[in-house]
Amino acid sequence: MRTIFDTDELEQIRDLARRFAVEKVALGYLDRERQGRFDPALMRAMGSLGLIAPELPEEFGGIGAGYLYSGAIIEEIAKADFTFAYVSLLASLNGQILRSFARPEVAKAWLPGVTAGEHLLAIALTEPKAGSDAANLGLRMEREGGHYILNGEKTSISANQIAKGVITFARTGRAEDRAKGVSAILVPLDLPGITTSKFANMGQNSVGHGSIWFDNVRVPADHLLGEEGRGFGQVMQGFDFSRSLIGLQCLGAARASLNETWAYLTEREAFGRKLAEFQGITHQLADFDTRVEAARLMSMNALWLKDQGHPHTAEAAMTKWWPPLLAYEAIHCCLLVHGHAGYSDGLPFNQRLRDVLGLQIGDGTAHIMKNIIARERIAQKG
């Protein structure tokens, strides 16, 4: 559905993403999830079309497009395969971080491969004792000559076993310094001393989540991102971008479910009438259709604000807590309308339900997002 934010150029990239999603991505969604298998060839095909991190400059393989372009792409990909849309999410989040805070030679060595779909980058913030309390990190990073030595564990890290490198937050200062003592560094995942595990999650298994252990891992000091001791405050700014993308990722799955269910109502009969004639059903869908479209506009507005260089931290936080919850509720409704068929593994509803549920947790819970919104609003009034 075209919106006030859509230009002819944006519609062209959306159409390209839609065709790729329908023709190449959608058919393997359930099989990839059941097998827990990521498809690198599919990611390379996506990269060859210029559909990965188009907001990056041409020197890094992007096209210098607006941030809304990545929003349109992730929405279309998520309609076909929610989890494969992590390719867009991780590339845009980590691409922006490297572009802004990596040394030029490091960014040049890593980013063209990201936009080409040759490799993924993960991001590691969460620890066993530091989830929502993200600044309470225990992983240590100490300077020794031309390297930093890392020791500790990160957990629940997306793409931890399929990524080539991971942007890692670690403590370089005292524990009581909290966020002011945290630094960020790009760690190649093939370095000695790194081991990983994969969790048996409810969903998102083709990209996977798990732990990363660092045992005296030596990382070149020039891989530091931003300033030592200021990595948390500097690098975390990129999450405003990814939160808006997450909103559209979840809403893409919800929109696909709603479209499929509207079509089902015109085909299925009960008591001698089409289900489309029963207001008890159609009003439920109309309600969710309205709210999904409202949340989509809100998410696109946050990206538009970023494109215009306006403050958008509160707006981005709104897109992180509401759309994942709304998408879960909308998909749940669609599953119930399909009855036992929706509950089975033959249709995608229960898989989508499990997939979107993960983003009510990952990348910041609703409680944390509401704290951010309140903080921003109070600061504006101060």
N, C-alpha and C positions, 0 to 999 in steps of 0.2 A: 504494500500500500504506500503510495507516494505521500511524502510529508513536506512541510514548509522547508525542511532542511535539505531536501533532495534537489540537486542540480542535474542537468543533463549528463555532465561528466560523472557524477556520483552514480547515477542510474546505469551508466555503461559498465562501471566496475561491478555494480551489484548484479547486473545481468550476467556478466562473465563468471562471477562467483556462484551464482545460482545454477548456471549450466554445468559448471564443474561439479558442484555439489550433487546435483540430480543424476548426472551421467556417470560420475566416477566414485563419489564418496558414499552415497546412500545405500547402495546394494550390499556393501560389506559390513555395515554398522553392527548388526547383531552378532555376526560371526566373529568379528574382531573382538568384541566385548566378551563373548563366551570363551574364546581362546586366550584372552589376555594378550593379544598380539597387535603390536604397532606395525604400520606399513610404511617403511621409509620410501619406497618407490612412489607411493601416493603423495607423500610430502614433497618429493622432488618435482613431481608433476605440478603440484600447486605452486611451487617456487618458480617453475619455468613460465608460468602464466603471469608472474608479477603480483601474486595474491598474498604474499607474506611480507608483513611490515612495510607497506607502500609509503608510509610516512617518513621513512629514512631517506637521506640524501642519495643521489645517484652514485656517489663514490662508494657507498656501502651496498649498492644493489637495489636501493629503493627508487622511488620516482619523485620524492619530495612532495607527496600528496598531503592533504589535510587529515587530521585524526579521524574525522567522520568516515573516511574511506575504510579504515580498519574496522570500524563499527559495522559498516554495511557488510563487509566480508565475513566477519565472525558470526553475524546473525544468519547469513545464508548457509554457511558451513554447518552451524549448529542445528539447523532444520534437518539436515541430512544425517549428521553424526555429532552429537553433543561433545563427545570426548575428543574427536579429531580436531575440533575447534580449538583445543589447547595449543595447536601449532600456531595459530594466530595470536592467542593470548600471550604465550611465553615469548614469542618472537618480538611482539610489540613492546611488552614490558621490559624485557632484558635488552632489547635493541636500544630503547630510549636510554636506559641506564648506561650502557657502554658508550653510546654516542656522547652523553653528557659528562661522564666522569672517568672513562678510561683514557689512558694515554693514547695519542693518535695511532701509534704503531700497533698497539694491542687491539684497538677497535678495528683497524684495517685488516688485521689478521683473522678476526673472528666474524665480523658482521656480514661480509659478502656470502659466506657459507650459510648463515642463518636465512638471509633473504632468498637464496637459491634453493632452500629446502634440503641442503646437504647435511645439516646437523641442527640439533636443538640445544638450547641453553636452559638449565633449570635455575631456580632461585631457592636458597636455603636460609630461612629465618627461624622456623619453629624448632623447638627442642623439647625433650621429654618433660622438662619442668618450666618451659617458657612457651606457652601457646598464645593466649590473648595478652599476657604480660610480656610483650615481645621484646622489651628492653632488658629483661632479666636473663641475659644470656650467660651460659657457662662455658661454651666452646672458646678456647684460648687461642690467641694468635700473637706470637712474639717475634720480634725482629732479630735476625741473626745474620749479619753481613748483608749479602745481596738477596736474602730470602726471608720469608715469614714462615714460621713453624706453627702448624695447626694441630691441636689436640682436642678431641671431644666428639659429640654426636649431634647430628641434626635428624629430625624425624618428620614423618608425614610430608615428604618432599615429592612433589609431582615430577614425573619423568626422571626420577633419580637413576634408573637403570638404562635409559635410552638416550640421555643427554650426553653431549661431548664435554660440556663444562658446566659449572654451577657458580652463580654469584652467591657468595657465602658471607653472612654476617657473623663476626666473631669479636670477642672482647680483647681489646688491647690495653684498656685502662683498668681501674679498680672496680670491683663489683658495686661499690656504693656510688660510683659515677653514673650508673645506669646508662641511659642512651648516649651520654656524652663520652662514654668510654668504649663505644662500639665502632668498629671499622668494617668496611666491605672490601672483598677481594674476589677476583675471578679465578676459580680453581679448575684446571683441566682434570677431568675425572679419571684419566689414565695414569695419574701420578702414583708412585709407590706409597703404600700406607693407607690407601682408600679402600674400604669395603662397603658393600651395599646390601640391602634386603628389600623384598617386595611384600607388601601387606596383602592379605586376602580381604579386599574391600567389598562393599555392597555394589559399587559401580565404578565407572571410570577406569576399568581394568586394562584397557588397551594402552593407555598412557602410563598407568600405574602410579603408586605412591609407596614410599618406604623410607627407611633410615639410611643415613650415610655416616660412616665412622671415619674419623681422621686420626691416624696414629703417627705422630711425628711427620706429618706431610709437609714437604718443603715446596713452597710456592714462590716463584720469582717475585721480588719486591715491586717490580714495575707493573705487576698485575693488580696493585692496589687501586681501588675505585674511590675517587674523591680524596679527602684528607684523612689521615690517621686520626682516629678518635671522633670523627664527625660523620662517619659513613651512614649511621642510622638516620640522622636528620636530613642529610643530603640525598641519599639514594632512595629513601622511602617516599620522596616526593613523586616518584614514578608510579606509585600505587593509585594515585588519583586517576591516571589513564587506564590502568588495568581494571579498576573497579567499574568504570563505565562499560568496558568491553565485557566484563562478566555479566553485567545486567543484560546486555544484548545477546550474549551466549545463551543464557537461561531463557530469555524470551523467545529466541529462535526455536528452541525445543517446544515451548508452550504453543507458539503459533502453528507449528507443524501439526501438533496434536489437535488443536482446535479445527484447523482446516480439514483434517482427516475425519473428524467427528461430525462436522457440518455435512460433509459428503455422505457419511454413513446414515445420517438421519433421513436423507432423501431416498435411500435404498432399502432400509430395514422396515419391515412391517410388524405390527403387533395389534391384535384385536381388529384386524381388517383395515388398519389405517397406517400410513407412513408415520414413523416416529417424529418427523418434522411437524406433524399436526398437533403434537402434545406440548402445550405450553409449559408444563412442568419440567420438560427437558430443554426446550428451546430457550426458556428464560434463564436457566442456569448457564447455558453457553453464551447467551447474549451478555450476561453479567461479566463473565470472564473475558469475553472478547473486548468489552469496553475497557476493563482494567488493564489488560495486556497492552492494548494500544496506548493507553495513558502512560504506562510505565515505559513503553518503547520511546515515546516522545520525550519523557524525562531523561532517559539515558542518552538519547541523541542530543538533547540540549546540553548535557554536561560535556559531551565531546565538542559541540559547537562553541561553548564557552572557552574550552581549551584552545581550539583553533583561533579564536579571537584574542587570545592572551588575557582573558578575564579570570578572576578567581573562581574556582569551581570545586573546592575541597568538600564543602557540604553537599553540593549537588552530586558529586561522585560517590560520597558515602551513602546517599539515598539510593543510588542505583545498585549498590552492593547489597543492601539488606532487604529491600522490598522485592525486586524482580526474582531473586532465587526462591523466596517464600511464595510469591504469587505464581510462579511457574510450577512449583510443586503442587499447589492447590488446583491449578487449571488442568494439569496432566492427570491428577488423581480423579477429577471430575470426568474427564474424557475416558479414562479407563473404566469407570463405573458405568458410563453410558453404554460401553461395548459389552458389558456383562462378563460372562465367563471367558469370552474370546479376548477381552482386554486384559484379563488376569493371566492368560496363558503366555508362553514364550513366543508364540507365533506372531504377535503384534508388538510394536516397539514401546508401548506405553509403560510397562513395568520397568523396562530398562531405562527409559528416560527419567522415570520417577526416581530411581536409585541414583542416576547420574546427577540430576540437578540438586538432590538433597545434599550432596557433598559440598556444594558451594553455599549452603547455609552455615557451613563451618569454616571451610578454607578461606584464606585471604581476608579474614576478619569477620567475626560473628556480628549478628544484628545489634547486640549490646554495645560492642565496640564502635560500630558505625553510628549508632545513636549518640554515643558520647562525643564523637567527632562533630556531628551535626550541632549538638548543643554547644560545644566549645566554640565553634565558628560563629554561631548566632549570637552568643553572649559577647564574644570579642567585638562583633560588629556594633553592639549597643554600648560597649564600654567607652 
